[in-house]
Amino acid sequence: MAARAGRRLAVYAWQAVRQQLSAAQRLGKIGQSAVQDLLHRLKPSVLAAVEASHSVPHDGDRWVLAWLDLAGMMHEHQFSRLFLS
């Protein structure tokens, strides 16, 4: 069960990195080849961050996730949008 949770955490972390790089690509700040190169080079760092997160106490930190989701939803109500999605 713990290994399964660790894999889910690694997938979540990986997706977070991919989303940030995807946003940079859509903004024209980085090219597709550079994104792929960065993803490859960041693999060890993402896995190390996931491993390090296992030693962090998680008391009372769950409220942050909802706040981040709500902040992300405000994107469509901004005066000017960054992406045309």
C-alpha angles and dihedrals in degrees: 000000000000091000089053092052090048091054091049090051091049091050091049091050092047091050090050091054092046092050092053092049091045090054091050090050093050089050089054094244096120136020129239094253091051090050091054091047092050092047090053094047093046096056095094092046094050092049091047091051091051091051092048091050091064090072095050115098111240100203111140098350098112094089090068093067094058091047091053091050092050092048090051092052091058089070094088092054096054121115091246124019123223097211131037095221 
